[in-house]
Amino acid sequence: MLVDPPGHMPTLMPMTAAIAPQFAERYREAAIIFDNLHSFHDVVADILASPDVAPSRKRAEVVAAAARYRDGTSSVTSVADWRQMSTMMGTAQMGGIPW
């Protein structure tokens, strides 16, 4: 992932099923949790860095995002869709294929 940086660094969030398929197969729940936490981390970073979110609103927006990530009834993705999404974005863009 660090060959000739930054020109060949990942441009998309690495997804466990694409980058570590054996791990994802063996520890599916852990892989899904890891991807969700990675995604949540990006959302929190976006909120904190955004000039469009007033400083007085940042905490509330992070708390609201956390509630959405814990909600098991909305934005639910099946395991099959998670696997498909992880590969359709392209493993090369995630740093999964050596250059």
Secondary structure, 3 states (H helix, E strand, C coil): CCCCCCCCCCCCCCCHHHHCHHHHHHCHHHHHHHHHHHHHHHHHHHHHHCCCCCHHHHHHHHHHHHHHHHCCCCCCCCHHHHHHHHHHCCCHHHCCCCC
